[in-house]
Amino acid sequence: MSSIVLAMIVVMVLLLSVTGVLAMTTGRIALPWVRKGEKRPRLWGAGALLIAASLTMAWLVPFRGQSLLMLAGLLLTWRAQGWRHRETRPRELIRQEQRRQT
């Protein structure tokens, strides 16, 4: 690998590792542009750590092992950001609304 590519990978691994550990321990993401739409920071931190691990293992293991880790990390970060939580309402509120309608 080129030394420039290697340096960029090392910087990305360090950034993802530090933000992933901080998100998992504190429950808050250190990157402000990611923090805005984030609902589950600990899940995002686990995904960031998996992505960092896959980038670290890129030159050590075959493509299959590295790609599985990358896909798992991307899935966790997508799950943490992309899917919305379904808010459940207490049964009492539902009953009150039904009484108002009748």
N, C-alpha and C positions, 0 to 999 in steps of 0.2 A: 504494500500500500504506500501511497505517497505520504510524505511527512505532513503535508497540509491536511489531508483527509484524516490522518491519524490524530492530529491535534484537534480537529473539529469534533471527532468522535469522543475524545477524552473530555473536552469541554461539555459536550451534551450529556455524557454519562455522569459527570460531576454535578451538573445542574439538575438533572432528573433525580439523581440519588438524594441530594440534599433536600430538594423540595418534596420528594416523596416521603422521606423520613419525617420532615417537619409536618407535613399534612397528616401523616398517620399518628404522630405523637400529640400534636396540639389541636388537630381538628380544623386547621386553618391553612390555606394555601398561601405561600409567600409571593407568588407571582400575581400582580394585580390584574392583568388582563385575563387571567384564567379564573380568578376568584369571583368575578362578576356573575357568571351564570352557573356557578357550582352549587349543587345541592348536597352532595355526599363527598366531602373532602378526604375522608379516610379511604374510601374506595378508589378515589382518584390517585391517592398516594401509593396504594398497592399497585395500581396499573403503571404508574410512573417508575416504580422500582422494577417491575417486570420488563419494561421497555429498556431501562438502563442495563439490566442483566443481559438482555438479548444483544444489545450493542456491545457489551463487554465480551460476550462469547462469540462474536461474529467471526473472529479469526481463529478460534479454538475448536469449535465443533462444526459438524456438517450443517448445511443450509436448513435441513429439516428441523433440527433441534433449535436453532436460532429463530427460525420463522414461527415455530409454535409458541415460543416465549413472547415474541413480538405481537402475534395475534392475540394472545391472552391479555397482554398489557393494553393493547388498543381496545379490546372488548371491555375491559374494566373501566378505562377512562371514558369510553363512549357511554357505558352504562351509568357512570357517575354524572355525566353532563347531559346526555341526550334524552334519556327517558325521564318523563315527568312522574312525580309521585302522584298517586291517586289519593286525594284527600278523602278520608271517610268522615261521615257526619254521625254524630251520636243518634241513637234511635229516638231519643226524646225530641230532637229537632225535626226529624222526619215525621213523627206523629203530629207535632204541632202544625207543620205545614199541611199535612193531610186534613187536619181539623179545620184549618182556615179555608181550604178549598171547598169543603162541604157545607 
